[in-house]
Amino acid sequence: MISRKDAVVLASRTLATLLIVWTLGEASYLPSRLYSYLHYLNHEPASSGIDYLRHDYLIQLGFLVARIVGYSLMARWLYQGGADIEELLLPAREGDAAQS
């Protein structure tokens, strides 16, 4: 039988790996979004349409970077493990705490 600590380490490292894969997937969109933003950044704001697209791509780029950073930080936190991760993934039952 697998111990509680081993189960938590396995689960947290599996989730960390999944988050790293998501981070790499999101990072693959970065060049396209950055290129589109830079394209509309260099246009003169001759119309409200250009201004709209410039702001749209800036918002998309900002949220993309936020997701990449967030997924990376969460993956690092999960990979390191610890008591807080153990309590998050496999909380102690009330009966177990009373017996200890």
Residue, then its C-alpha position, 0 to 999 in steps of 0.5 A: m500500500i502506498s503511504r499518504k506522503d508518497a500519494v501526495v508527492l505523486a499527485s502534486r508532481t503529476l499536477a505540476t507536470l500538467l501545469i508545465v505542459w499547459t504553460l508551454g502550450e500557452a507560451s506557444y501563442l506568445p509570438s503570434r500575439l506579440y507580432s499582432y500587437l506590434h503590427y497594430l502598434n506601428h500603425e497611425p491611429a487613423s481610425s477607431g478600428i486600429d485603436y480597437l485592435r491595438h487595445d484588443y491585442l494588448i489585453q490578449l497579450g497581458f492575460l496570456v503573460a499572466r496565465i504563463v506566469g501563474y501556471s509556472l508559479m503554481a507548478r513550482w509550488l506544487y512540485q516543491g510540495g510540503a505540509d500545505i500541499e499535503e493538506l490541500l490534496l489529501p486533508a486529514r480526516e477528523g477522526d485521524a486528527a482526534q486520535s493523534 
